[in-house]
Amino acid sequence: TITAGSATMQLQQGVAKAWVHFNASTGTPTAQGSLNLSSITDSGVGVFQPTYSSTFANDDYSFVAITGTGSAGGWAIEGADRTTSRTKMYTLSSTDALSDYSHNNALAHGDLA
């Protein structure tokens, strides 16, 4: 069970265990909405590391991300060094250059520890 404010949600199969929407175009990534997120580390242009408040049971969870500006799309990929407590995420332009975008979304499904 995760409690956030006055809302309590029983975690079940198929329900996202973590998600975040953040803006990275302002220099420091700023979460504008999230669940089960303790921080977002900025490791350089287009390189971010969401860290989870509650860890996953193992590193076999599913992680999906998408990025863009609202008028221009990019793409996001996951780094190969995921752990139970964090995932590295890269955001790239349509020409494959690392870029900081204003609309970044990521979510993770799996079993929590």
N, CA, C and O of each residue as an XYZ file, in Angstrom:
452
protein
N       0.839     -1.180      0.000
C       0.000      0.000      0.000
C       0.880      1.237      0.000
O       1.812      1.330      0.799
N       0.605      2.181     -0.874
C       1.277      3.477     -0.876
C       0.249      4.516     -0.479
O      -0.854      4.533     -1.026
N       0.589      5.379      0.458
C      -0.300      6.455      0.870
C       0.310      7.769      0.438
O       1.465      8.053      0.755
N      -0.456      8.577     -0.285
C      -0.011      9.893     -0.745
C      -1.087     10.898     -0.378
O      -2.152     10.923     -0.995
N      -0.815     11.729      0.623
C      -1.843     12.667      1.079
C      -3.000     11.888      1.669
O      -2.805     11.071      2.570
N      -4.196     12.129      1.174
C      -5.363     11.427      1.691
C      -5.722     10.216      0.838
O      -6.680      9.508      1.150
N      -4.964      9.962     -0.242
C      -5.284      8.847     -1.132
C      -4.410      7.639     -0.817
O      -3.190      7.769     -0.716
N      -5.014      6.479     -0.662
C      -4.289      5.235     -0.451
C      -4.635      4.293     -1.588
O      -5.803      4.142     -1.947
N      -3.612      3.658     -2.158
C      -3.842      2.759     -3.285
C      -3.197      1.418     -3.000
O      -2.003      1.352     -2.708
N      -3.979      0.343     -3.083
C      -3.432     -0.998     -2.947
C      -2.724     -1.354     -4.244
O      -3.335     -1.282     -5.310
N      -1.471     -1.732     -4.184
C      -0.708     -2.055     -5.384
C      -1.037     -3.455     -5.854
O      -0.955     -4.413     -5.085
N      -1.412     -3.572     -7.127
C      -1.807     -4.831     -7.713
C      -1.053     -5.042     -9.012
O      -0.403     -4.129     -9.522
N      -1.146     -6.257     -9.547
C      -0.544     -6.541    -10.844
C      -1.127     -5.602    -11.894
O      -2.327     -5.325    -11.880
N      -0.298     -5.116    -12.795
C      -0.767     -4.282    -13.892
C      -0.875     -2.803    -13.583
O      -1.057     -2.002    -14.500
N      -0.769     -2.418    -12.337
C      -0.862     -1.014    -11.954
C       0.551     -0.423    -11.938
O       1.480     -1.043    -11.419
N       0.712      0.776    -12.506
C       2.033      1.427    -12.497
C       2.485      1.624    -11.054
O       1.722      2.113    -10.221
N       3.715      1.247    -10.764
C       4.263      1.391     -9.409
C       5.037      2.692     -9.242
O       5.313      3.124     -8.123
N       5.387      3.318    -10.379
C       6.070      4.616    -10.334
C       5.816      5.329    -11.657
O       5.762      4.697    -12.712
N       5.659      6.654    -11.590
C       5.567      7.462    -12.800
C       6.006      8.879    -12.475
O       5.984      9.308    -11.322
N       6.405      9.598    -13.523
C       6.800     10.993    -13.351
C       6.582     11.750    -14.657
O       6.793     11.216    -15.746
N       6.164     12.984    -14.526
C       6.142     13.950    -15.634
C       7.047     15.090    -15.163
O       6.795     15.688    -14.117
N       8.114     15.396    -15.942
C       9.020     16.455    -15.500
C       9.481     17.333    -16.652
O       9.491     16.928    -17.815
N       9.868     18.566    -16.280
C      10.397     19.550    -17.218
C      11.898     19.618    -17.010
O      12.359     19.864    -15.895
N      12.672     19.402    -18.075
C      14.131     19.463    -17.990
C      14.697     20.628    -18.780
O      15.915     20.787    -18.846
N      13.844     21.445    -19.383
C      14.324     22.536    -20.237
C      14.750     23.765    -19.453
O      15.284     24.708    -20.037
N      14.527     23.777    -18.147
C      14.835     24.942    -17.315
C      16.173     24.847    -16.600
O      16.510     25.723    -15.803
N      16.944     23.795    -16.870
C      18.251     23.643    -16.223
C      18.244     22.560    -15.166
O      19.141     21.717    -15.146
N      17.256     22.561    -14.290
C      17.122     21.539    -13.261
C      15.818     20.802    -13.504
O      14.772     21.444    -13.607
N      15.839     19.456    -13.600
C      14.586     18.748    -13.835
C      13.604     18.967    -12.692
O      13.937     18.774    -11.523
N      12.391     19.373    -13.047
C      11.358     19.673    -12.063
C      10.169     18.757    -12.281
O       9.516     18.820    -13.323
N       9.880     17.897    -11.293
C       8.728     17.003    -11.395
C       7.452     17.815    -11.272
O       7.294     18.599    -10.336
N       6.541     17.626    -12.222
C       5.262     18.321    -12.193
C       4.141     17.407    -11.754
O       3.008     17.854    -11.576
N       4.438     16.148    -11.581
C       3.536     15.144    -11.063
C       4.302     13.846    -10.978
O       5.130     13.558    -11.841
N       4.038     13.049     -9.940
C       4.776     11.798     -9.811
C       4.114     10.883     -8.797
O       3.273     11.306     -8.005
N       4.510      9.630     -8.839
C       4.143      8.630     -7.848
C       5.389      7.801     -7.574
O       6.058      7.359     -8.508
N       5.701      7.590     -6.312
C       6.824      6.750     -5.892
C       8.161      7.257     -6.438
O       9.001      6.458     -6.851
N       8.360      8.553     -6.442
C       9.601      9.159     -6.920
C      10.224      9.966     -5.795
O       9.565     10.829     -5.216
N      11.493      9.697     -5.475
C      12.157     10.484     -4.434
C      12.982     11.620     -5.022
O      13.140     12.662     -4.387
N      13.521     11.426     -6.253
C      14.314     12.490     -6.870
C      14.557     12.181     -8.344
O      14.347     11.061     -8.812
N      15.007     13.216     -9.061
C      15.479     13.052    -10.439
C      16.862     13.688    -10.490
O      16.999     14.891    -10.267
N      17.876     12.899    -10.779
C      19.233     13.404    -10.901
C      19.485     13.813    -12.348
O      19.165     13.063    -13.270
N      20.053     14.993    -12.549
C      20.424     15.481    -13.872
C      21.907     15.192    -14.049
O      22.743     15.800    -13.380
N      22.242     14.267    -14.947
C      23.634     13.865    -15.158
C      24.229     14.462    -16.421
O      25.219     13.950    -16.943
N      23.639     15.534    -16.915
C      24.114     16.185    -18.133
C      22.961     16.363    -19.098
O      21.849     15.909    -18.828
N      23.211     17.014    -20.214
C      22.165     17.251    -21.206
C      21.576     15.924    -21.662
O      22.292     15.054    -22.160
N      20.267     15.774    -21.489
C      19.565     14.598    -21.948
C      19.805     13.323    -21.156
O      19.465     12.241    -21.634
N      20.382     13.412    -19.957
C      20.664     12.227    -19.146
C      20.068     12.436    -17.750
O      20.468     13.351    -17.031
N      19.114     11.586    -17.373
C      18.392     11.732    -16.108
C      18.301     10.398    -15.399
O      18.340      9.336    -16.020
N      18.178     10.475    -14.084
C      18.089      9.267    -13.283
C      16.951      9.399    -12.277
O      17.152      9.958    -11.199
N      15.756      8.896    -12.605
C      14.684      8.871    -11.613
C      15.026      7.856    -10.518
O      15.442      6.736    -10.815
N      14.852      8.247     -9.265
C      15.091      7.364     -8.130
C      13.765      7.149     -7.413
O      13.037      8.106     -7.145
N      13.452      5.899     -7.103
C      12.164      5.531     -6.531
C      12.177      5.630     -5.011
O      13.188      5.343     -4.371
N      11.047      6.038     -4.440
C      10.889      6.091     -2.981
C      10.820      4.681     -2.401
O      11.481      4.380     -1.407
N      10.027      3.827     -3.019
C       9.925      2.415     -2.634
C      10.594      1.598     -3.734
O      10.264      1.751     -4.910
N      11.526      0.736     -3.360
C      12.294     -0.008     -4.358
C      11.494     -1.174     -4.945
O      10.525     -1.654     -4.356
N      11.935     -1.605     -6.119
C      11.345     -2.769     -6.754
C      11.961     -4.034     -6.163
O      13.064     -3.993     -5.619
N      11.251     -5.158     -6.268
C      11.713     -6.432     -5.710
C      12.960     -6.941     -6.434
O      13.799     -7.616     -5.838
N      13.077     -6.608     -7.734
C      14.240     -7.001     -8.528
C      14.371     -6.009     -9.680
O      13.566     -5.084     -9.793
N      15.366     -6.189    -10.527
C      15.567     -5.223    -11.616
C      14.911     -5.677    -12.921
O      15.323     -5.256    -14.002
N      13.894     -6.534    -12.824
C      13.186     -7.026    -13.999
C      11.884     -6.263    -14.280
O      11.039     -6.755    -15.028
N      11.711     -5.091    -13.703
C      10.496     -4.315    -13.938
C      10.536     -3.672    -15.331
O      11.593     -3.565    -15.952
N       9.381     -3.256    -15.793
C       9.257     -2.616    -17.099
C       9.345     -1.099    -16.930
O       8.686     -0.532    -16.058
N      10.152     -0.447    -17.755
C      10.321      1.009    -17.717
C      10.080      1.550    -19.115
O      10.672      1.067    -20.080
N       9.210      2.556    -19.231
C       8.876      3.156    -20.515
C       8.948      4.667    -20.370
O       8.503      5.213    -19.361
N       9.507      5.354    -21.375
C       9.615      6.811    -21.315
C       9.349      7.419    -22.682
O       9.534      6.772    -23.713
N       8.906      8.685    -22.674
C       8.670      9.448    -23.892
C       9.023     10.905    -23.600
O       8.949     11.342    -22.451
N       9.402     11.651    -24.620
C       9.831     13.027    -24.411
C       9.421     13.911    -25.579
O       9.106     13.409    -26.658
N       9.424     15.213    -25.372
C       9.111     16.179    -26.423
C       8.930     17.569    -25.843
O       9.150     17.791    -24.653
N       8.529     18.498    -26.691
C       8.334     19.885    -26.244
C       6.894     20.345    -26.324
O       6.571     21.437    -25.856
N       6.046     19.561    -26.890
C       4.680     19.977    -27.162
C       4.523     20.308    -28.637
O       3.468     20.056    -29.220
N       5.571     20.875    -29.251
C       5.526     21.158    -30.686
C       6.544     20.328    -31.458
O       6.422     20.176    -32.673
N       7.542     19.792    -30.771
C       8.558     18.964    -31.425
C       8.766     17.702    -30.596
O       8.908     17.765    -29.375
N       8.780     16.585    -31.257
C       8.959     15.321    -30.560
C      10.400     14.869    -30.526
O      11.201     15.218    -31.394
N      10.711     14.107    -29.535
C      12.007     13.471    -29.426
C      11.751     12.020    -29.081
O      10.653     11.511    -29.302
N      12.738     11.362    -28.551
C      12.535     10.012    -28.094
C      13.385      9.755    -26.865
O      14.384     10.440    -26.639
N      12.997      8.783    -26.080
C      13.685      8.479    -24.831
C      14.032      7.003    -24.805
O      13.270      6.163    -25.282
N      15.198      6.698    -24.238
C      15.618      5.306    -24.075
C      16.117      5.107    -22.652
O      16.472      6.061    -21.959
N      16.136      3.866    -22.239
C      16.613      3.510    -20.915
C      18.065      3.081    -20.992
O      18.473      2.415    -21.943
N      18.850      3.464    -19.983
C      20.233      3.015    -19.902
C      20.297      1.567    -19.446
O      19.318      1.043    -18.914
N      21.419      0.921    -19.643
C      21.574     -0.496    -19.328
C      21.880     -0.756    -17.859
O      21.976     -1.914    -17.455
N      22.036      0.282    -17.054
C      22.470      0.085    -15.665
C      21.346      0.276    -14.650
O      21.552      0.923    -13.624
N      20.173     -0.270    -14.917
C      19.037     -0.135    -13.996
C      19.295     -0.929    -12.717
O      19.954     -1.968    -12.745
N      18.771     -0.431    -11.597
C      18.809     -1.150    -10.327
C      17.387     -1.191     -9.773
O      16.453     -0.706    -10.412
N      17.228     -1.766     -8.594
C      15.897     -1.816     -7.982
C      15.435     -0.449     -7.489
O      14.250     -0.266     -7.212
N      16.351      0.516     -7.374
C      15.990      1.820     -6.829
C      16.053      2.979     -7.823
O      15.644      4.092     -7.493
N      16.562      2.734     -9.043
C      16.675      3.831    -10.004
C      16.828      3.297    -11.417
O      17.165      2.132    -11.631
N      16.569      4.184    -12.385
C      16.739      3.875    -13.805
C      17.394      5.067    -14.475
O      17.034      6.207    -14.182
N      18.336      4.835    -15.357
C      18.922      5.925    -16.133
C      18.114      6.090    -17.410
O      17.749      5.108    -18.057
N      17.835      7.347    -17.771
C      16.984      7.671    -18.916
C      17.702      8.694    -19.783
O      18.240      9.679    -19.278
N      17.706      8.454    -21.095
C      18.317      9.379    -22.048
C      17.215      9.966    -22.919
O      16.346      9.231    -23.389
N      17.234     11.288    -23.143
C      16.269     11.934    -24.031
C      17.025     12.508    -25.222
O      18.021     13.215    -25.074
N      16.516     12.179    -26.410
C      17.214     12.532    -27.645
C      16.291     13.240    -28.626
O      15.078     13.027    -28.625
N      16.882     14.082    -29.462
C      16.143     14.769    -30.514
C      15.924     13.823    -31.688
O      16.426     12.698    -31.692
N      15.175     14.284    -32.680
C      14.934     13.460    -33.869
C      16.213     13.221    -34.673
O      16.242     12.353    -35.546
N      17.285     13.995    -34.380
C      18.577     13.772    -35.045
C      19.550     13.008    -34.143
O      20.751     12.967    -34.410
N      19.026     12.405    -33.077
C      19.783     11.570    -32.135
C      20.754     12.338    -31.241
O      21.683     11.742    -30.695
N      20.560     13.642    -31.082
C      21.402     14.420    -30.170
C      20.752     14.445    -28.791
O      19.542     14.644    -28.681
N      21.547     14.245    -27.737
C      21.018     14.364    -26.381
C      20.439     15.764    -26.204
O      21.081     16.754    -26.552
N      19.219     15.844    -25.659
C      18.508     17.120    -25.546
C      17.683     17.153    -24.272
O      17.213     16.116    -23.806
N      17.506     18.344    -23.706
C      16.624     18.560    -22.560
C      15.288     19.078    -23.074
O      15.238     20.105    -23.752
N      14.208     18.375    -22.756
C      12.875     18.732    -23.223
C      11.988     19.187    -22.069
O      12.270     18.909    -20.903
N      10.912     19.891    -22.414
C       9.984     20.381    -21.400
C       8.962     19.334    -20.981
O       8.413     19.423    -19.883
N       8.694     18.356    -21.819
C       7.714     17.318    -21.488
C       8.395     15.950    -21.510
O       8.703     15.416    -22.575
N       8.625     15.394    -20.328
C       9.246     14.085    -20.177
C       8.343     13.237    -19.299
O       7.942     13.659    -18.214
N       8.030     12.055    -19.766
C       7.157     11.156    -19.022
C       7.806      9.788    -18.939
O       8.344      9.286    -19.926
N       7.757      9.189    -17.762
C       8.299      7.852    -17.566
C       7.404      7.100    -16.593
O       6.822      7.691    -15.683
N       7.300      5.798    -16.792
C       6.543      4.976    -15.838
C       7.184      3.610    -15.731
O       7.867      3.147    -16.644
N       6.946      2.973    -14.587
C       7.525      1.664    -14.313
C       6.458      0.730    -13.745
O       5.671      1.110    -12.878
N       6.454     -0.492    -14.254
C       5.560     -1.551    -13.768
C       6.407     -2.696    -13.279
O       7.397     -3.051    -13.919
N       6.042     -3.280    -12.163
C       6.758     -4.425    -11.613
C       6.345     -4.644    -10.170
O       5.424     -3.988     -9.684
N       7.008     -5.551     -9.483
C       6.709     -5.845     -8.095
C       7.597     -5.027     -7.184
O       8.814     -4.982     -7.369
N       6.997     -4.380     -6.203
C       7.781     -3.644     -5.216
C       8.334     -4.586     -4.171
O       7.778     -5.658     -3.931
N       9.444     -4.181     -3.540
C      10.077     -5.005     -2.499
C       9.183     -5.090     -1.277
O       9.541     -5.738     -0.294
